[in-house]
């Protein structure tokens, strides 16, 4: 190696060493910055999206108190029977009075009394039948009303319980969605910063390797300079050049 080539190798070696050292410093700064950002990320605590779910059983109420037997209070109509007896007695008394006054035969009076009695019996039976039918219809109407009221109460309760459960399920699903969305964003940031840190670390390692190569080239150039100086009788210069090239 020639004298000037050796000197040029030393100079270029120092330049390469300085550039590698600066690159190594920048890479180290980038790595530390990425590590600092990673350390600053606070992971959100794990949540149970269903921890606010409440018991809705209180919405279900016992509706048995609304139930009744409308047929339990049905009465037996006796008014018609009493009227029938009373009217039969009156008819019989009137018939006897007529017999006494007119001197009619006993057979005709008896026939008249029986006809009047049968007429009254028919009226009484009709009234009694109508009263019983009306009572039956009132009981059936009350039964139908209570059945409808009970069904409506059950329907409203079903809606309340179903809607309450739906609202709680939606709330839990919303909390889970928000948690997962934030978790994905945090994980994306963590992955990005880890990539930045790893890339900076690789650059730092590469710069350190280039610096080592530069130091090796300087040493090799110093050796070449010593050989060239020995050939040119410049031994006094060699020591100073070696001292200048030594150490990173």
Secondary structure, DSSP 8 states (H G I E B T S, - for coil): --HHHHHHHHHHHHHHHHHHHHHHHHHHHHHHHHHHHHHH--------TTTT----GGG----GGG---TTTT-----HHHHHHHHHHHHHHHHHHHHHHHH---HHHHHHHHHHHHHHHHHHHHHHHHHHHHHHHHHHHHHHHHHHHHHHHHHHHHHHHHHHHHHHHHHHHHHHHHHHHHHHHHHHHHHHHHHHHHHHHHHHHHHHHHHHHHHHHHHHHHHHHHHHHHHHHT-HHHHHHHHHHH---
